[in-house]
Amino acid sequence: MVMDFIFPGFIILGFIWFFLKPRIKVLRFDTNDENYKFITLTLSSIMLLLSASLIQMYLEDKTGQLTALKNINQIKDYKETRYYTIEDLYLDRDSTQSEHQFEVKGRGRHDFVMHIYIALPLYANYEESINLDTNTWYGLHYSETIPNKLPREDKNKLYQKFMDETDEEFNKSNLKNFTYLTRLNNSDEKDVFVNLIESNTETVNQKLIILTPHQNSFSERVIITPLFFTTPYLISLIVLLLALYFADVNRYEYEQLKTRKKTTQFGPPELLMLLIPRKDFIATPTLVIANISVFIIMAISDGTIMNFNSAYLLHWGGNYIHNFNEGQWWRLITSSFIHAGAIHLLYNVALLYLIAAVLEFTLKPIRLIVFYIILAIAASGISLWWNDQLIIVGSSGAIFGLFGLYLSLSLTNRVSIEESKALAPILLFIIGFNIIVGLLGIDIDNAAHIGGLLSGFILGFMISPFIKNHNQDILK
């Protein structure tokens, strides 16, 4: 994660912020000037970030050195590399260790994944296996995915079949029949093997080496081709060239760029400014920062940002029917501040800021936070009642509750008519899009969305008599 995404991401983001953005500010379009600048910068940035990550993954595989060893003991004498070939080795089948794990994948928990990890100690010969300990192990990983919605009895039958097939394949296979071995770097897979070995042997506090076999040719290991990682880069260049072709030059910005003088336009990042609480605008930044902060802590603790597994989400406060039935009612609230991954967080934070910033003007900060929590509880409860097999996380239920709240306040003329005409169609499109996507079977919690929406709609009618009518002020 660090080498493939975070490290190249920081480099490219620095290039975009200090080099690309000031130059895009120089461009001047005939209409919708800021929109065109935003679209140009965003598309270019996404393509450059994607290209940088793909290049890093390509280089990591392509430059991986293949070290030829005569026997396994030589692995300690050579500089650590990622790939190895070994002429002579002995795999001690009598000391085989195995572990079975299960995983429910996807936010919608549609896939039930069965894992079997097998580890065997590696020696140079049979005699060493009798007299010596080793910290070099041979790792095998088998997995199979079945639908999570299957009844428990069917899962048990498929699991038994998977175990029998794996056992048969393992016993029949010639484990020395590989073209090369990969040394596992720090990863979830390596952690499983290390925990398996340390819990079943006396191997403690050793730097374990886990080698996994491959049957394909070493030259075929690189999946990413130069064309694959240069395509996003070329798309980014095309976007910039089109912007240059259709745009004029803003002379003032051009002179500022030349002299490198600081102006108000080159102040703190606009995104960070949006997150700074200030008078009469406290609730929205507070809610957004709360969601982002929880995610950052979870990401640092888990070492990943893309997808957290089910057990980890439950550990941090995700909502699940069995936990709720045991009296853990507080999960109705905590689950609304937990997100399954970076994409999930970014999408929800954008929608939260959109609706909360508008409602805060009408409701005032304290009311908005209280209503957000009430709607989060309502959406989580309805989702829990409807989805008794899902782990519920995310702020989208509360956000849809705010959508419903705003729509009902629009119908009762408690928000500006002009604002309502502009925003209501956008909200209806977002609502309809998410519900349709959820009906198509993609990982969208329609129960939380619809439940939150209806709860917010009802709440809006209940509180509307106590909300000031801003349209009357405008008329006055």
C-alpha positions in Angstrom: 0.0 0.0 0.0 2.8 2.4 0.9 5.0 1.7 -2.1 2.3 1.2 -4.7 -0.1 4.0 -3.7 0.9 6.3 -0.9 4.5 7.0 -1.9 3.9 7.7 -5.6 0.7 9.6 -4.6 2.6 12.1 -2.5 5.1 12.7 -5.2 2.4 13.3 -7.9 0.2 15.4 -5.6 3.2 17.6 -4.8 3.9 18.0 -8.5 0.2 18.9 -9.2 -0.1 21.4 -6.3 3.2 23.3 -6.8 3.6 23.0 -10.6 0.4 22.1 -12.5 -2.3 24.0 -10.5 -0.6 27.5 -10.7 -0.3 27.0 -14.5 -3.9 26.0 -14.9 -4.9 29.2 -13.0 -3.3 31.1 -15.9 -5.8 29.7 -18.4 -8.9 31.7 -19.2 -12.0 30.2 -20.8 -14.8 32.1 -22.4 -17.6 30.7 -20.1 -17.7 28.8 -16.8 -14.1 29.7 -16.3 -13.7 28.1 -12.8 -15.6 24.9 -13.8 -13.3 24.3 -16.8 -10.3 24.8 -14.6 -11.6 22.4 -12.0 -12.5 19.8 -14.6 -9.1 20.1 -16.3 -7.1 19.9 -13.0 -9.3 17.0 -11.6 -9.1 14.8 -14.8 -5.4 15.4 -15.2 -4.7 14.7 -11.5 -6.7 11.4 -11.5 -4.9 10.1 -14.6 -1.4 11.1 -13.3 -2.1 9.5 -10.0 -3.3 6.3 -11.7 -0.3 6.3 -14.0 2.2 6.8 -11.1 0.7 3.8 -9.2 0.8 1.6 -12.2 4.4 2.5 -13.0 5.4 1.8 -9.4 3.8 -1.7 -9.5 5.4 -2.4 -12.9 8.9 -1.4 -11.7 8.5 -3.4 -8.5 7.8 -6.6 -10.5 10.1 -5.9 -13.5 13.1 -5.0 -11.4 12.7 -7.9 -9.0 15.9 -9.8 -9.0 15.9 -13.6 -9.4 18.5 -15.2 -7.2 19.7 -18.7 -8.0 20.5 -20.8 -4.9 22.0 -24.3 -4.8 20.3 -25.1 -1.5 18.0 -23.3 0.9 20.7 -22.5 3.4 22.3 -20.0 1.0 19.3 -17.7 1.3 21.0 -16.2 4.4 24.2 -15.6 2.6 22.8 -13.5 -0.3 21.3 -10.0 -0.2 17.5 -10.2 0.2 15.7 -10.3 -3.1 12.1 -11.1 -4.0 12.5 -14.1 -6.3 14.5 -17.3 -6.0 15.2 -20.6 -7.7 16.6 -23.4 -5.6 18.2 -26.6 -6.9 18.1 -28.7 -3.8 15.7 -28.5 -0.9 13.7 -30.8 1.4 10.1 -30.1 2.4 9.2 -31.7 5.7 5.6 -32.8 5.1 5.5 -34.4 8.6 5.7 -30.9 10.2 3.0 -29.4 8.0 1.0 -26.7 9.7 -2.4 -25.5 8.4 -5.1 -22.9 9.2 -8.6 -22.3 7.9 -10.0 -18.8 7.7 -13.3 -17.3 6.5 -14.0 -13.9 5.1 -17.2 -12.1 4.0 -16.2 -9.6 1.3 -17.9 -6.5 -0.1 -19.8 -3.9 1.7 -23.0 -5.8 0.8 -21.4 -9.0 2.1 -22.3 -11.0 -1.0 -19.3 -13.3 -1.1 -18.2 -15.8 1.4 -14.5 -16.6 0.9 -12.9 -19.8 2.4 -9.1 -19.8 2.9 -6.8 -22.7 3.7 -3.2 -21.7 4.5 -0.5 -24.5 4.6 3.1 -24.0 5.8 6.0 -26.5 5.6 9.5 -26.0 6.9 12.3 -25.9 4.3 15.7 -27.6 4.8 18.6 -28.4 2.6 18.2 -32.2 3.2 16.4 -34.7 5.3 19.2 -34.9 7.9 18.9 -31.2 8.7 15.2 -31.6 9.3 16.0 -34.0 12.2 18.7 -31.9 13.9 18.1 -28.3 13.0 15.4 -25.6 13.3 14.6 -23.4 10.4 13.1 -20.0 9.9 12.5 -20.6 6.2 9.0 -21.9 5.3 7.1 -22.9 2.2 3.7 -21.4 2.0 0.6 -22.4 0.1 -2.7 -20.6 0.0 -5.9 -22.1 -1.3 -9.2 -20.1 -1.5 -12.7 -20.5 -2.9 -15.6 -18.1 -3.0 -19.3 -19.0 -2.6 -22.4 -16.8 -2.3 -22.9 -15.6 1.2 -26.7 -15.8 1.0 -26.6 -19.6 1.0 -28.1 -21.4 4.0 -25.6 -22.6 6.7 -26.1 -26.2 5.7 -25.1 -25.6 2.1 -22.1 -23.6 3.2 -21.0 -26.5 5.4 -21.3 -28.9 2.5 -19.3 -26.7 0.1 -16.7 -26.1 2.8 -16.3 -29.8 3.3 -16.0 -30.3 -0.4 -13.4 -27.5 -0.6 -11.4 -29.1 2.2 -11.4 -32.5 0.6 -10.4 -31.2 -2.8 -7.6 -29.1 -1.2 -6.4 -32.1 0.8 -6.3 -34.3 -2.2 -4.5 -31.8 -4.4 -1.9 -31.1 -1.6 -1.2 -34.8 -1.1 -0.9 -35.6 -4.8 1.1 -32.5 -5.8 4.9 -32.5 -6.3 5.7 -29.5 -4.2 9.1 -29.2 -5.8 7.5 -28.7 -9.2 7.9 -24.9 -9.4 9.8 -22.6 -11.7 10.6 -19.9 -9.0 9.6 -18.8 -5.5 8.4 -15.4 -4.3 9.5 -14.1 -0.9 6.5 -12.5 0.8 6.9 -8.9 1.9 4.9 -7.4 4.8 1.3 -8.2 4.0 -1.9 -9.7 5.4 -1.0 -13.0 3.8 2.5 -13.1 5.4 1.0 -12.2 8.8 -1.3 -15.2 8.5 1.6 -17.5 7.8 3.7 -16.0 10.6 0.9 -16.4 13.2 0.3 -19.9 12.0 3.9 -20.9 12.4 4.5 -19.2 15.7 1.3 -20.6 17.3 2.2 -24.2 16.3 5.9 -24.3 16.8 8.6 -23.0 19.2 9.6 -20.4 16.6 9.5 -17.1 18.4 10.9 -13.7 17.6 12.6 -14.9 14.5 12.6 -13.2 11.1 10.6 -15.8 9.3 11.0 -16.2 5.6 7.9 -17.3 3.7 8.4 -18.5 0.1 5.4 -19.2 -2.2 5.8 -21.3 -5.4 4.9 -20.4 -9.0 4.5 -22.7 -11.9 4.5 -20.1 -14.7 7.5 -18.7 -16.4 9.4 -16.0 -14.6 9.2 -13.7 -17.6 5.4 -14.0 -17.5 5.0 -12.6 -14.0 4.6 -9.0 -15.0 0.9 -8.4 -15.8 1.2 -4.6 -16.2 2.7 -3.6 -19.6 4.2 -0.2 -20.5 1.1 0.5 -22.7 -1.1 -0.2 -19.7 0.6 2.4 -17.4 1.3 5.0 -20.1 -2.3 5.2 -21.3 -3.6 7.2 -18.2 -0.5 9.5 -18.7 -1.4 10.1 -22.3 -5.0 10.8 -21.4 -3.8 13.4 -18.9 -1.6 15.1 -21.6 -4.6 15.1 -24.0 -6.8 16.9 -21.4 -4.1 19.5 -20.8 -3.5 20.0 -24.5 -7.2 20.5 -25.2 -7.4 23.0 -22.3 -4.5 24.9 -23.9 -6.1 24.8 -27.3 -9.5 26.2 -26.2 -8.2 28.7 -23.5 -6.7 32.1 -23.6 -4.1 33.5 -21.2 -5.0 35.5 -18.1 -2.3 38.1 -18.2 -2.5 39.0 -14.6 -2.2 35.4 -13.5 0.6 34.9 -16.0 2.6 37.8 -14.5 2.0 36.5 -11.0 3.3 33.1 -12.0 6.4 34.6 -13.6 7.3 36.7 -10.6 6.2 34.0 -8.1 4.5 36.6 -5.9 2.0 35.3 -3.4 -1.6 36.4 -3.9 -4.8 35.5 -2.2 -5.4 32.9 -4.8 -2.3 31.0 -3.7 -3.2 30.9 -0.1 -4.2 27.9 2.0 -5.8 25.0 0.0 -9.5 25.7 -0.5 -10.3 22.1 0.6 -8.8 22.7 4.0 -10.5 26.0 4.4 -13.8 24.3 4.0 -13.0 22.1 7.0 -12.2 25.0 9.4 -15.1 25.7 11.8 -16.1 29.3 12.2 -18.9 31.4 13.6 -22.3 30.1 12.4 -20.6 27.3 10.5 -19.6 24.7 13.1 -21.7 21.6 12.6 -20.8 20.8 9.0 -17.0 20.9 9.5 -17.3 19.1 12.8 -19.3 16.2 11.3 -17.0 15.9 8.3 -13.8 16.0 10.4 -15.3 13.4 12.8 -15.8 10.9 9.9 -12.4 11.6 8.4 -10.6 11.4 11.7 -12.1 8.0 12.6 -11.1 6.7 9.1 -7.5 8.0 9.5 -7.1 6.2 12.9 -8.5 3.0 11.4 -6.3 3.2 8.4 -3.2 3.8 10.4 -4.0 0.9 12.8 -4.8 -1.5 9.9 -2.2 -0.4 7.5 -4.6 -0.1 4.5 -7.0 2.5 3.2 -9.0 0.7 0.5 -11.0 -2.0 2.2 -11.3 -3.1 5.8 -12.4 -6.6 6.6 -15.6 -7.5 8.4 -14.0 -8.3 11.7 -12.1 -5.0 11.8 -15.3 -3.0 11.0 -17.0 -4.8 13.9 -14.1 -4.1 16.2 -14.4 -0.4 15.6 -18.1 -0.2 16.1 -19.8 -1.6 13.0 -23.4 -2.6 13.5 -24.5 -6.3 13.4 -27.7 -7.9 14.6 -26.0 -10.3 17.0 -24.0 -7.5 18.7 -27.1 -5.4 18.9 -29.2 -8.2 20.5 -26.5 -8.5 23.1 -27.2 -5.0 24.2 -24.6 -3.1 22.2 -27.1 -0.4 21.2 -24.4 2.2 20.8 -23.4 0.6 17.5 -26.4 2.4 16.0 -24.4 5.6 16.4 -20.8 4.5 16.0 -21.5 2.6 12.7 -22.5 5.9 11.1 -18.9 7.3 11.6 -17.2 4.2 10.2 -16.5 3.6 6.5 -15.4 0.4 4.7 -12.7 2.1 2.6 -11.4 5.3 1.1 -13.8 5.4 -1.8 -16.7 4.9 0.6 -15.5 7.7 2.8 -14.9 10.2 0.0 -18.3 9.7 -1.6 -20.1 10.1 1.7 -18.1 13.0 2.9 -18.8 14.9 -0.4 -22.6 14.3 0.0 -22.5 15.1 3.7 -20.8 18.5 3.1 -23.3 19.3 0.3 -26.4 18.8 2.4 -25.1 19.8 5.8 -23.7 23.1 4.6 -27.1 24.1 3.2 -29.1 22.9 6.2 -26.9 24.5 8.8 -28.1 28.0 7.7 -31.7 26.9 8.3 -31.3 24.7 11.4 -28.3 26.2 13.3 -25.3 24.1 14.3 -26.5 22.3 17.5 -29.9 21.3 15.9 -28.1 19.9 12.8 -25.8 17.7 14.9 -28.7 16.4 17.0 -30.8 15.7 14.0 -27.8 14.0 12.3 -27.5 11.6 15.2 -31.2 10.9 15.4 -31.4 10.1 11.7 -28.2 8.0 12.0 -29.9 5.9 14.7 -33.1 5.6 12.6 -31.3 4.6 9.4 -29.1 2.1 11.2 -32.0 0.6 13.1 -34.1 0.1 9.9 -31.1 -1.3 8.0 -30.4 -3.7 10.9 -34.1 -4.9 10.9 -34.0 -5.4 7.2 -30.5 -6.8 6.7 -30.0 -9.3 9.5 -26.9 -10.8 7.8 -25.0 -7.6 7.0 -22.4 -5.6 8.9 -23.7 -2.0 8.7 -21.3 0.9 8.4 -21.3 4.3 6.8 -22.8 7.7 7.2 -25.0 7.4 4.1 -28.2 6.5 6.1 -27.9 9.7 8.1 -27.0 11.7 5.0 -30.1 10.4 3.2 -32.0 11.4 6.3 -30.8 15.0 5.9 -31.9 14.8 2.2 -35.4 13.9 3.4 -35.3 16.6 6.0 -34.3 19.2 3.4 -37.0 18.1 0.9 -39.8 18.3 3.6 -38.5 21.7 4.7 -38.7 22.8 1.0 -42.3 21.7 0.7 -43.2 23.7 3.8 -41.3 26.8 2.5 -38.8 26.8 5.3 -35.9 27.2 2.9 -35.3 29.6 0.1 -37.4 28.9 -2.9 -34.6 29.7 -5.3 -32.2 27.5 -3.4 -34.8 24.7 -3.3 -35.3 24.9 -7.1 -31.6 24.5 -7.6 -30.8 21.9 -5.0 -33.9 19.6 -4.9 -33.4 18.2 -8.4 -29.8 17.3 -7.5 -30.9 15.6 -4.4 -33.6 13.7 -6.2 -31.1 12.5 -8.8 -28.7 11.3 -6.1 -31.5 9.5 -4.3 -32.8 7.9 -7.4 -29.3 6.9 -8.7 -28.3 5.2 -5.4 -31.6 3.3 -5.1 -31.4 2.0 -8.6 -27.8 1.0 -8.2 -28.8 -0.8 -4.9 -31.6 -2.6 -6.7 -29.0 -3.9 -9.3 -27.3 -5.8 -6.5 -24.2 -3.5 -6.1 -23.0 -2.8 -2.5 -25.5 -0.2 -1.7 -27.6 -0.4 1.6 -31.0 0.6 0.2 -32.6 -0.2 3.6 -30.5 2.5 5.3 -31.0 4.9 2.5 -34.7 4.6 2.2 -35.2 4.3 6.0 -33.1 7.4 6.5 -34.8 9.3 3.8 -38.3 8.6 5.1 -37.2 9.3 8.7 -35.8 12.7 7.7 -38.9 13.5 5.6 -41.1 12.8 8.6 -38.8 14.7 11.0 -38.9 17.7 8.7 -42.6 18.0 8.8 -42.6 17.6 12.6 -40.1 20.4 13.1 -41.2 22.8 10.3 -43.6 24.8 12.6 -40.6 25.6 14.8 -38.3 26.7 11.9 -38.1 30.2 10.7 -39.5 30.9 7.2 -36.7 32.4 5.3 -38.9 33.2 2.3 -40.8 35.7 4.4 -37.6 37.5 5.3 -36.7 37.7 1.6 -40.1 39.1 0.7 -39.9 41.7 3.4 
